[in-house]
């Protein structure tokens, strides 16, 4: 699990949520899901409005920029989800219950000044 600190799109306040993740080279990846419910999670909606965020790992804080993986990149990352049991045994079946694709969110390192 990682702590994800976003900025509320309406409030402008910092928001902290815990999300499961996996590593992809220098990036971190997660699924934008709300317990497989149809609604998008608030943290993902916040990131779409302001993609700069901070992740909190055991090794410390890391500034990141978030975006949805698309095309072949999304397919490659979606295939890796099955390697991580925290999302359930039938990720494809659970995802099929939603009315839209579940976004695979990438957190790329961001250089701060």
C-alpha positions as CSV (number, residue, x, y, z in Angstrom):
1,X,0.0,0.0,0.0
2,X,1.1,3.6,-0.6
3,X,-0.2,6.8,0.7
4,X,-1.4,9.1,-2.1
5,X,-1.7,12.8,-1.3
6,X,-3.8,14.7,-3.8
7,X,-5.3,18.2,-3.9
8,X,-9.1,18.3,-3.7
9,X,-10.5,19.7,-7.0
10,X,-13.1,21.8,-5.3
11,X,-11.8,22.4,-1.8
12,X,-8.1,22.9,-2.7
13,X,-7.3,20.9,0.5
14,X,-4.8,18.1,0.7
15,X,-6.4,14.7,0.7
16,X,-4.7,11.4,1.7
17,X,-5.8,7.9,0.7
18,X,-4.2,4.5,0.8
19,X,-4.1,2.6,-2.5
20,X,-2.6,-0.7,-3.7
21,X,0.2,-0.4,-6.2
22,X,2.8,-2.2,-8.2
23,X,6.1,-1.0,-9.6
24,X,6.8,-0.6,-13.3
25,X,10.4,0.4,-13.9
26,X,10.7,3.9,-12.3
27,X,6.9,4.4,-12.2
28,X,4.3,3.1,-9.8
29,X,0.9,1.9,-11.1
30,X,-2.5,1.3,-9.6
31,X,-6.1,0.8,-10.6
32,X,-8.6,3.7,-10.4
33,X,-11.4,1.8,-8.7
34,X,-13.8,2.3,-5.9
35,X,-14.1,-1.3,-4.7
36,X,-15.2,-2.3,-8.2
37,X,-18.2,0.0,-7.9
38,X,-19.1,1.9,-11.0
39,X,-18.3,5.4,-9.6
40,X,-14.8,6.7,-10.1
41,X,-12.8,7.1,-6.8
42,X,-12.5,10.7,-5.6
43,X,-8.7,10.5,-5.7
44,X,-8.7,9.8,-9.4
45,X,-11.1,12.6,-10.1
46,X,-8.8,14.9,-8.1
47,X,-5.8,13.7,-10.1
48,X,-7.5,14.4,-13.4
49,X,-8.0,18.0,-12.3
50,X,-4.5,18.3,-10.8
51,X,-2.1,15.5,-11.8
52,X,0.8,16.5,-9.6
53,X,0.7,14.6,-6.3
54,X,2.9,13.0,-3.7
55,X,3.2,9.3,-2.8
56,X,4.2,8.2,0.6
57,X,6.3,5.1,0.7
58,X,8.3,3.3,3.4
59,X,11.4,5.0,1.8
60,X,9.9,8.4,2.1
61,X,7.9,11.0,0.1
62,X,8.0,11.0,-3.7
63,X,6.6,13.8,-5.9
64,X,4.8,12.3,-8.9
65,X,2.7,13.2,-11.9
66,X,-0.3,10.9,-12.6
67,X,-1.9,9.9,-15.8
68,X,-4.0,7.1,-17.2
69,X,-2.1,4.5,-19.3
70,X,-3.5,4.1,-22.8
71,X,-3.3,1.7,-25.7
72,X,-0.6,-1.0,-25.5
73,X,0.8,0.5,-22.3
74,X,-2.5,0.0,-20.6
75,X,-2.8,-3.6,-21.9
76,X,0.7,-4.4,-20.7
77,X,0.0,-3.0,-17.2
78,X,-3.5,-4.6,-17.0
79,X,-1.9,-8.0,-17.6
80,X,0.5,-7.4,-14.7
81,X,-2.4,-6.8,-12.3
82,X,-3.1,-10.5,-12.1
83,X,0.4,-10.9,-10.5
84,X,-0.8,-8.9,-7.5
85,X,-3.5,-10.7,-5.4
86,X,-4.8,-7.6,-3.7
87,X,-7.2,-6.9,-6.5
88,X,-8.9,-10.4,-6.4
89,X,-8.7,-13.6,-8.3
90,X,-10.9,-12.6,-11.3
91,X,-9.9,-9.0,-12.2
92,X,-11.3,-9.2,-15.7
93,X,-14.6,-10.5,-14.4
94,X,-14.9,-7.9,-11.7
95,X,-13.9,-5.1,-14.2
96,X,-16.6,-6.3,-16.6
97,X,-19.2,-5.4,-14.0
98,X,-18.3,-1.7,-14.4
99,X,-19.9,0.3,-17.2
100,X,-16.5,1.7,-18.3
101,X,-12.9,0.6,-18.4
102,X,-11.0,0.8,-15.1
103,X,-8.2,3.2,-15.6
104,X,-4.7,2.0,-15.0
105,X,-3.0,5.0,-13.3
106,X,0.7,5.6,-13.7
107,X,2.7,7.7,-11.2
108,X,5.8,9.0,-12.9
109,X,8.6,10.7,-10.8
110,X,8.4,14.4,-10.8
111,X,11.3,16.7,-10.3
112,X,10.6,19.5,-7.9
113,X,12.4,22.8,-7.7
